Amino acid sequence: MRWILLLIAGWIILVVGLFLGSLSGTIAEQQFNVSRNIRLFIQGIVMSGLVVPTILYLYQRVYQLTGIKPKKPVYSWKKAYHFITGVLLAITLASLGFIIAYSQGWITIEQWYTPNYWLTALLINMVIAFLYEALPEELALRGIIYDVLRHRFVAWLAVLVQTLLFLSVPIVVNQIQAAVGLAPGNSINLSYIILILCFGICLQLLRLWTKSLWTTMGFHLTYLEISRFVISPNGYDVPPIVTYHESVLGLGGLFISFCMIIMGGIIVSLLILGVKRFMRKSSNSTQSSLL
């Protein structure tokens, strides 16, 4: 039952890291009156500082369990170029979303702001989001948790269970925060649940066809920044990258962020996985006929 212990350990360290990260940020803000960015940076440092080394340690136990240690693990620096793959894919899907929404009259572009307005805030938030969300979550959920599940189950079931565990993390952390008197980090409702489930599936599929967690980190981070600096630009004290008017309130943002980026990412990943599987079968059939 070692695989169950590894699965639980990976999930627990993510929950503990997320809770202690938010707690440390709250304490720093209340006791030392730090700025919002400093508070968020502290949360990111605590989160990654706890989760990343622990997950890398647990990965060694996973290799012992499976008896296989890949030459290039999914988190290897040698695969870091796939970070750009994830970034470019998210930007491409978002751009297509804007073009389609504009052509259909769902949105009307009002103004583009030059980078001197928002670039500094964007870069700061990218560092924070990478440390607090993209890096630890991808390493734990799309990394070790999926690999442990895949050791025991077929791929589709491993993807499904990983996604449910992804959803359970903010739910459990919210309950812990409420129990100790902290404000919940997220508002758990039906739309949030659907978003998290689809996002988890999308990210896991990205990892499957690129065989790299760097792809999921890049896609995850880019999605967050598009959401925060284009779709819902609130709380950063800078103008958004672009302002637009929606013919129906919320329609344009929902189409771009959910339908195009997340669902588009799922469709692209399934198409690529399907093509790769077809080519692999064709290659095996050719080799068999030659034999």
N, C-alpha and C positions, 0 to 999 in steps of 0.2 A: 504493500500500500504506500510505498514511498512517493509515488506520483501524486497521490492525494495530498500528502504532507507538503510537497513542493508547490502544488496548486494553491493550497490554503496560505502558505507562507508568502507567495507572490502577491496574492490578493490582500492579505493583511498589511504587508509593508506599504502597499499603495494607499490603503485607507488611513493608516497611521501617519504616513507622510503628508497626505492631503490635510488631515485634521491638525497635525502639529504645525504645518506650514501656515494655515489660516490663524491658528492660535498665536503663533509667534508674531505674525504681522499685527494682529489686534493688540497684543501686549505692547509692542513697540510703539504703536500709534497712541495708545492711551497713556503709557508711562513716560514716553520721551517726546511725544508730540511730533513725530516724524511726518514728512510729506507722504502723499499717496503713493508716489513712485517708489520711495524708499521702503514703505511698508510692503508693497508688492514684490520688490526685489528681495527683501528678507524672506518672504513666503517662498519665492522661487529657490533661493539658496538652501533653505531648510528642506524643502520638498526634494530637490535633486540630491542634496547632500545625504539624505537618508535612503532614498529609493535606489539611486543609480549604483552605488557600490554594493548594496545588499543584493540587488538583482544580478549583478555580474558575478558575485560570489555563488548565488544559487544556481546560476547557469552551469557552473562547474559540476554541481551535483546532478544536474540534468544530463550532462554528457556522460557521467558515470552510470546513470540509470539506463540510458539508451545504448551505451557502448559505442557511440559515434560522436566524434568531435570534428566538425567541419573545418577545412583549412581557412575558409573565410566565413566566420559567423555572420548572422544577419545584421549584427551591430558593428561589424568590422569597419575600421577607418578606410580600408581599401575599397569599400562600397559607398563611401560618403558622397561620391559624385551623383548618386541617385537622389540626394537631397534636392538637387536642381530639377530632376525629373518630376518630383512631387510638386515643387513650386510652379514650374512651367505648366503642368497639367491643370492645376487649380486656376491659375491665371487665364489659361486658354478657355477653360469651361466658363469662367466668370465673364470673360470678354464676349464669348458667344451668347451668353445669357443676356448681356446688355444689348447686343445687336438685335437679337430676336425680340426682346421686350420693347425696344425702341421701334422696330419695324412694325410691330403689332399695335402700337399706340398705347401700350400699358404704362410706359414711362415717357417723360419728356425731360431731356437733359437741360438743366438750368445754368450750371456754371462748373467749370473745371478750375481747381485751385493749383497753383504751381507748388512744387515740392518745398519751397522755403517756408510755406505755411505749416506743413504737416510732417515733413520728413524726420525731424528730430524726435517728435512724439512717436512716430511709427517705429523708428529704430529702437527707442527705449522699450516700447511695448513688445517688440519682437524678442528682445533679450529676456524680458520677464516671462513672456508666454512660453518661450522655449524651455526655460528652467522650471517653470511651475506646471506646465501642461504637456507640451509636445514631447520633450525628452523623457521624463519619468513615466508618463502614461503609455507611450509607445513601447518603451523598453519592457515594461511590466505586462501590459495587456496583449498587444500584438506580438510581443516577444516571448517571454518565458511562459506566460499562461497559455498562449496558443500552442507552443511547442510541447508543453506537458500534456495538453488535451489531445494534440495530434498523435502523441505516442500511444494513446489508448483508443482513439476514435477516428472514424473517417473524416475527411477534410470538412465536409459541409456541416457535420455535427460539431466539430471543434470550433468552427467559425460561429455557429449559433450560440454555443455555450459561452464562448469568449465575449460575445456581444451582450449577453444577459449579465455576465459578471461586470462588464463595462458600465451597464446601467445601474447595477447594484451599488457601485462605489459612491456616487454622489448621494444616493438615497440613504445609505448607511451613515455617511459623513454628516449629512443634514440632521439625522436623528441624534448623533453624538453631540453636534453643536448645540442643538436645542436642549439637550439634557444638561449641558454645562452652562447654559445661559448665553451662548453666542448666537448672533444672527445667522440664519441659514445661508449657505453660499449660493444655492440655486432654488428657484421656484419649480417644484416638481409637479407638472401637469401633463395632460395627454399629449400636447404638442411637443413638449420637451422629451417625453419618453419616445415618441416616434422619431424625433430628430436624433437622439442618442443611438437608438437601435440601428437606424439607417447609416449613420456616420460610422458606427463601429464595424458594420459589414463592409462599407466602402474602404475603410482604412486597412482592414484585414486582407481584402482582395488585392489592394495595391501591393501589400507585402508579398503576396503569393506569386504575382507575375514578375516582380522585380527581384524577389528573394533578398530584399534589403529593408531594414527598418528605417533607413534614412529617407526612403521615399515617403513613408507614412509620416515621418516627422516634418518633412518639407510641405506635404499636402496639408497636414493638420495645422501647422503654423500659418500657412498662407490663407487657409480658410478663416482662421481666427482674425487675421489682420483685415481681410476683405470685409468680414462681418462688422468689425469695430471701426474701420475708417472709411467704409463706403455704405454698407447696408444700414447699420444702426450706429452712427457716430455720436455716441453720448459719453460724457464724462472725461474727455481728454483735453478740453479747453483749446482745441484747434479746429479750424474748418475741416470738413471731410475732403477726401480726394476729389469727389464730384458730388454735386447736389442735383437731385432730380425730383420731378413731380409725378406721382402715381395716379393713373386714372381711377383706380380703386385702391383705397388705402391698404397697404401691405402686400398687394398683388405682385408688384415688381420685385421687391426684396425677397419674397417667398420663392418666386420663380427662379431668380438668379442664385440665391444661396442654397436652396433645398433641391429644386428640380434640376438645375443645371450643374452645380458643383458636386453635390452629394450623389444624387441619382445618376448624373452624368458620369461621375467617377465609377460607380458600380457598373454601369453599362459598358464603359470603355474597358474596365478590368475583365469583365466576363467575356467580351469579344476577344481580347488578347489571350486570355486563358484558353478559350475555345480554339483559337487558331493554333496556339502552341500545342494543344492536345492533338489536334488533327494532324499537324506536321509530325509529331512524335509517332503517332499511329502509322502514318504513311511511311515514315522511315523504317519502322519495325517491320512493316509488311514487305518493303523492298528488300530488307536484309534477309527475311525469311524465305522469300522467293529465290534469292541468289543462292541460299544454302540448299 
